[in-house]
Amino acid sequence: MQEGRRQEEYDELHEDPLRIARGIAWGIAIGGAMWAAVIGLFVMWVMK
């Protein structure tokens, strides 16, 4: 039972590698934007 499920998960992951790459790219973009906002607000607060 577990083996069949693992194989399904493996197939889903390797079926569309572009989907994974797109997810990683979006994660980096959103994470970068969040960090830029946090650092920008901190710098503005310090220079106030």
Buried (B, 14 or more C-beta within 10 A) or exposed (E): EEEEEEEEEEEEEEEEEEEEEEEEEEEEEEEEEEEEEEEEEEEEEEEE
